[in-house]
Amino acid sequence: ETGVTQTPRHLVMGMTNKKSLKCEQHLGHNAMYWYKQSAKKPLELMFVYNFKEQTENNSVPSRFSPECPNSSHLFLHLHTLQPEDSALYLCASSQDPLAGANYGYTFGSGTRLTVV
Amino acid sequence: GQQLNQSPQSMFIQEGEDVSMNCTSSSIFNTWLWYKQDPGEGPVLLIALYKAGELTSNGRLTAQFGITRKDSFLNISASIPSDVGIYFCAGPLTGGFKTIFGAGTRLFVKA
């Protein structure tokens, strides 16, 4: 039990599909993050939300659309993706961004996305 | 920009062997974090280091904060099959609110 739950674990979607990834945490954390993990590359930060407000968009293409309705839930809406978007998408949380960077994040198990 | 270089990229070892890996940067860090990612899971924090020269252990794992503050080391003693995974170093970027990760060291342990 990691404390951060991601669904689905695996997703295969066509380039014209629309799908959503879901992340949920009940750790009482105020900051939530989306990371992209591609093979043999460092984790890439995509978005940061702190107290439901987006504080970071790391030049992510608009085909990725995040949503944070409250501090416990985070979504990543996907549409018209490309095959190169296939990767493991990780959600993480921390008490706040400063705590996360200095004391560590709690990560979910990730969603393995394949775009065909 | 700031970058973390991890070596080796991969290690293939026999069960019972000791393991050493490192993480280097051209920039100074005030915090070093080491995470492990099991196959099919997200990274989990193993050890955090906050002071140059600091040596911290977590079971069979020992990590060190380099004296120059530009490197950190992780050692695993008497490896076991469940040590298999990817080990990431990480540290806060200038400003302290965001994290940079290394590309990871992939450890394979043969029973």
HADDOCK unambig.tbl for C-alpha pairs under 7 A between the chains (distance, minus, plus):
assign (segid A and resid 40 and name CA) (segid B and resid 103 and name CA) 5.98 0.50 0.50
assign (segid A and resid 41 and name CA) (segid B and resid 103 and name CA) 4.84 0.50 0.50
assign (segid A and resid 42 and name CA) (segid B and resid 101 and name CA) 5.55 0.50 0.50
assign (segid A and resid 42 and name CA) (segid B and resid 102 and name CA) 5.26 0.50 0.50
assign (segid A and resid 42 and name CA) (segid B and resid 103 and name CA) 3.99 0.50 0.50
assign (segid A and resid 43 and name CA) (segid B and resid 101 and name CA) 6.07 0.50 0.50
assign (segid A and resid 90 and name CA) (segid B and resid 42 and name CA) 6.89 0.50 0.50
assign (segid A and resid 97 and name CA) (segid B and resid 97 and name CA) 5.24 0.50 0.50
assign (segid A and resid 97 and name CA) (segid B and resid 98 and name CA) 6.80 0.50 0.50
assign (segid A and resid 98 and name CA) (segid B and resid 96 and name CA) 6.10 0.50 0.50
assign (segid A and resid 98 and name CA) (segid B and resid 97 and name CA) 4.56 0.50 0.50
assign (segid A and resid 101 and name CA) (segid B and resid 91 and name CA) 6.82 0.50 0.50
assign (segid A and resid 101 and name CA) (segid B and resid 92 and name CA) 5.09 0.50 0.50
assign (segid A and resid 101 and name CA) (segid B and resid 96 and name CA) 6.45 0.50 0.50
assign (segid A and resid 101 and name CA) (segid B and resid 97 and name CA) 5.73 0.50 0.50
assign (segid A and resid 101 and name CA) (segid B and resid 98 and name CA) 5.49 0.50 0.50
assign (segid A and resid 101 and name CA) (segid B and resid 99 and name CA) 5.13 0.50 0.50
assign (segid A and resid 102 and name CA) (segid B and resid 31 and name CA) 6.43 0.50 0.50
assign (segid A and resid 102 and name CA) (segid B and resid 92 and name CA) 6.27 0.50 0.50
assign (segid A and resid 103 and name CA) (segid B and resid 48 and name CA) 6.91 0.50 0.50
assign (segid A and resid 104 and name CA) (segid B and resid 45 and name CA) 6.39 0.50 0.50
assign (segid A and resid 106 and name CA) (segid B and resid 44 and name CA) 6.89 0.50 0.50
assign (segid A and resid 107 and name CA) (segid B and resid 42 and name CA) 5.46 0.50 0.50
assign (segid A and resid 107 and name CA) (segid B and resid 43 and name CA) 6.08 0.50 0.50
assign (segid A and resid 107 and name CA) (segid B and resid 44 and name CA) 6.85 0.50 0.50
assign (segid A and resid 108 and name CA) (segid B and resid 42 and name CA) 5.44 0.50 0.50
assign (segid A and resid 109 and name CA) (segid B and resid 40 and name CA) 6.93 0.50 0.50
assign (segid A and resid 109 and name CA) (segid B and resid 41 and name CA) 4.32 0.50 0.50
assign (segid A and resid 109 and name CA) (segid B and resid 42 and name CA) 4.32 0.50 0.50
assign (segid A and resid 110 and name CA) (segid B and resid 41 and name CA) 6.65 0.50 0.50
assign (segid A and resid 110 and name CA) (segid B and resid 42 and name CA) 6.07 0.50 0.50
